[in-house]
Amino acid sequence: MKKLKFALLFLSSIFMFSCGGDGDTSTKHEVAKKTDDASKGAGSKEISITSAEMERGSQIFFDKCAGCHGSSRKGATGPSLLPDGDGKSPATKALGTAGIKVFIEYGTPGGMPEWKGILSDEDIELMTRFLQVDPPPIPPFGIDKMKDTWKLKVPVADRPTKPQHKRNIDNYFGVIMRDAGKVAIIDGDTKEKLVVLKTGFAVHILRTSASGRYIYSVGRDGRITMIDTYTKVPQIVAEVRAGLDSRSVEVSKYKGYEDKYLVFGGYSPSHIAIFDAQTLEPISVTPTAGKACDGDHEFIEEARVASIVASHTDPVWICNVKERGMVDIVDYTNPKKPKITEIPSARFLHDGGWDSSEKYFLVAANASNKVVVIDVPNKKLVKIIDTGIKPHPGRGVNIKNKWGNLWGTSHLGENKISFIKTNPGKGQWTVVKEIKGSGSGGGSLFVKSHPKSHHLWLDRTLNPKAELNSAVDVFDTRTLELVKTLKAPEGVDGRAVHFEYNKAGDEVWVSYFMGKKSAIVIYNDKTLKVKQIIQGDWVENPTGKFNVYNTTHDIN
């Protein structure tokens, strides 16, 4: 019982630390009390789980938990979830069924959502047992397996050489409907749904080719789907499965290599795979396992590729290897044997974007509460900057005001945006300004602005209070003062998440998901008035939205 009590208090302390100084105190106290109460009823009886339950538990964990805790449950942004512990986090067997249930049901303001009401009571009970037994092994997925899954549906020679319509492709929006495994293509000028395509399980991100013609999706089943926008109605022309789990895909953008190669970042197995960007034929696979950047340089087998960006100044991709804390600069001039320059930085790397010069890449090492700055043309580390609890920038945001050229990040673990000065001079590569969102407690997933706008948008998705997680904050980029908090429009509910501007920079599209009336809400960026609400049976919990022009040109 003493060991169990220690484990509960230890995990509770992790929870409280992740909340930050402005966390929701009542929620902290509630979970701490429940974990303490759970210890009184927890025992050490043998855990029983059938093969069918093991398979179901694996599916739930893969879908809901692996992103933060790792496919092999060894931890990353979130702590490890191993039956006997790992020396850093408590053993799940010691935590016990009742203790695990508390954290699944109530989550933490530090980034873990509450699953009560999302997962059924039966699935929550199953997960309390699943997490107390050894995780299943990760099967291999090499280039031969990839080739077996490759489907070239429309050969290049059979595709149109120019658009077969008069629509403005630059202002197309690709909209992810994660849980439905679909991507909708919407005409941003007319707001018409052009098509809804089945693209694979839990699509995570969309990227466009350097020309803007093709849209590539990648999801949690490792499936890459290639969508052609030249056809009268956008259609899938190729697809391939490059792994069992993934988050990132990108194309070659350097002059002379436009639309030539595509890179895939594997979560499970952990590898970098290169494909022909016109056909998705596999070319090469490079494992990312290796030594960590810090401490005793332990060897990390599950070294997941968290995010990828394409350089505009060199024929390279920047691939961020999460658990190892390595920024890999991948030279694609020889895609069969790519030269990789590894830059040690900080654990655990996640997402990031370019500064306004597009020479420096800033990426969050969110479990280390830091942002890493990389000089891409010179392939070197510039600085590691303390920001806040679990920075989560998406691509980050670039603005210019009296403090200088600033790149900003939101945070999972606290209600704060940190701004780093990027232009030369006093204060370069330091946090020169911090601001908070409305209300208190809970973190954010994304922050967004546009070069033609004076507004900066922040979601409050991770706040436990419905009135806040369904709202968005709008700031003035010149003063960084809060202009207005926009509540969900009438007839819309759910959590507000992810912003995308149209090409002109005068509209902002916001997703509302995890509600009974999900929607895409389009705001006039100047007046902050609702311009249009897109709803319908086909709008199934939309999340990320990607404008073709902005994505192609890395406008953030």
Buried (B, 14 or more C-beta within 10 A) or exposed (E): EEEBBEBBBBBBEBBBEBBBEBBBEEBBEBBBEBBBBBBEEBEEEEBEBEEEBBEBBBEBBBBBBBBBBBBBBBBBBBBBBBBEBBEEBBBBBBBBBBBBBBBBBBBBBBBBBBBBEBBEEEBBBBBBBBBBBEBBEBEEBBBEBBEEBBEBEBEEEEBEEEBEBEBBBBBBBBBBBBBBBBBBBBBBBEBEBBBBBEBBBBBBBBBBBBEBBBBBBBBBBBBBBBBBBBBEEBBBBBBBBBBBBBBBBBBBBBEEBBBBBBBBBBBBBBBBBBBBBBBBBBBBBBEBBBBBBBEEEEEBBBBBBBBBBBBBEBBBBBBBBBBBBBBBBBBBBEBEEBEBEBBBBBBBBBBBBBBBEBBBBBBBBBBBBBBBBBBBEEBEBBBBBEBBBBBBBBBBBBBBBEBBBBBBBBBBBBBBBBBBBBBEEEEBBEBBBEBBBBBBBBBBBBBBBBEEBBBBBBBBBBBBBEEBBBBBBBBBBEEBEBBBBBEBBEEBBBBBBBBBBBBBBBBBBBBBBBBEBBBBBBBEBEEBEBBEBBBEEEBBBBBBBBBBBBBBBBBB
